[in-house]
Amino acid sequence: MPLFISGDIDYIAKMNRPHNKTDISVTSSGTKDLDLSVGYVFVVTASAGSAAATTFTLSNKPSAGTPFEVIIYIKFTSAFAHTFTWPTTTVWPGAVAPSFGNTATRTFIIKLMSPDSGSTYFGEYLSPFIS
């Protein structure tokens, strides 16, 4: 029999959000907004020649106190250096954000979870997969 702590069912129900996929292309430096009003799954394709830096922002977050998670697939089409910057309130395991280096034809999966409508994010980095 599963063990539930008070409030878990509400948390699980709140996490049941539409997971529409949004495609984002990165070809140069700049800021990319992850608009949560259109979904919580984003596929970022970093194309050749985009050896640069991208900063992610999140907009249209759920109302105060609402937990949520965002899944970001980062697909590299060829080998080049590209850095990604995450919201400043993101906590990573070991206090180190993921680094992708010169990565060819690989897909990385990032999960950002927030228990408090985006005041704090907990980042999770999954191993690279060959595309």
C-alpha positions in Angstrom: 0.0 0.0 0.0 1.5 3.4 -1.0 2.3 5.9 1.7 1.0 9.4 1.2 2.0 12.4 3.2 -0.6 15.1 3.9 -0.8 17.3 0.8 0.7 14.8 -1.7 -2.5 14.2 -3.5 -3.0 17.9 -4.1 0.6 18.2 -5.3 0.1 15.3 -7.7 -3.1 16.8 -9.0 -1.5 20.2 -9.6 1.3 18.5 -11.5 -1.2 17.2 -14.0 -0.8 19.9 -16.6 -0.9 19.9 -20.4 2.4 18.8 -21.8 2.2 20.3 -25.2 5.6 20.4 -27.0 7.1 23.7 -28.1 10.0 23.8 -30.5 12.6 26.4 -30.1 15.6 27.0 -32.5 18.8 28.5 -31.3 21.2 29.9 -33.9 22.9 32.7 -32.1 23.3 34.3 -28.6 20.3 35.7 -26.8 17.4 35.0 -24.5 14.8 32.3 -25.1 11.5 32.5 -23.2 9.9 29.3 -22.2 6.2 30.3 -22.2 4.4 28.0 -19.8 1.0 29.1 -21.1 1.6 26.9 -24.2 3.0 23.9 -22.4 5.7 22.4 -20.1 7.8 20.5 -22.6 10.3 22.3 -24.8 12.6 21.0 -27.6 15.6 23.3 -28.1 17.5 22.6 -31.3 21.0 24.2 -31.3 22.2 24.4 -34.9 25.7 24.5 -36.3 27.3 27.9 -36.2 25.5 28.8 -32.9 28.6 28.7 -30.8 27.3 31.2 -28.4 25.3 31.6 -25.2 21.5 31.3 -24.5 19.8 32.4 -21.4 16.5 30.8 -20.6 13.6 32.6 -18.9 10.2 31.2 -17.9 7.0 33.2 -18.3 3.4 32.6 -17.4 4.2 30.5 -14.4 1.3 29.0 -12.3 -0.2 31.0 -9.5 1.6 31.6 -6.3 2.3 28.4 -4.3 1.6 26.1 -7.2 4.3 23.4 -7.9 5.3 22.6 -11.5 7.9 21.0 -13.6 9.4 21.8 -17.0 11.1 19.3 -19.3 13.7 20.8 -21.8 15.2 18.6 -24.5 18.4 20.2 -25.9 19.4 18.7 -29.3 22.7 19.5 -30.9 22.9 19.1 -34.7 26.7 19.2 -34.9 29.8 19.7 -32.7 30.2 23.3 -31.4 30.5 25.0 -28.1 27.2 26.5 -26.7 26.5 27.5 -23.1 23.1 27.8 -21.5 22.2 29.9 -18.5 19.3 29.0 -16.3 17.2 31.1 -13.9 19.4 32.4 -11.1 17.3 30.6 -8.4 18.1 27.2 -9.9 19.7 24.7 -7.5 21.7 22.0 -9.2 23.1 18.8 -7.7 26.6 19.5 -6.4 25.8 23.3 -7.0 27.1 22.9 -10.6 24.9 23.6 -13.6 25.3 21.2 -16.6 27.9 22.0 -19.2 27.6 20.5 -22.7 31.0 21.3 -24.4 31.5 20.5 -28.0 28.7 18.0 -28.5 27.6 16.5 -31.8 24.3 14.9 -32.5 23.3 14.3 -28.9 20.2 15.2 -27.0 20.3 16.3 -23.4 17.3 16.3 -21.1 16.9 18.9 -18.3 14.1 18.9 -15.8 13.3 22.1 -13.8 11.0 21.5 -10.8 9.6 24.3 -8.7 7.6 23.7 -5.5 6.7 27.4 -5.2 5.6 28.9 -8.6 9.2 29.6 -9.7 10.7 31.3 -6.7 13.1 28.3 -6.5 13.9 25.7 -9.2 15.6 22.4 -8.6 17.4 21.3 -11.8 18.0 17.8 -12.8 20.3 16.8 -15.7 19.9 13.4 -17.4 22.7 11.7 -19.3 23.2 12.5 -23.0 21.5 10.4 -25.6 22.7 9.9 -29.1 20.2 11.5 -31.5 
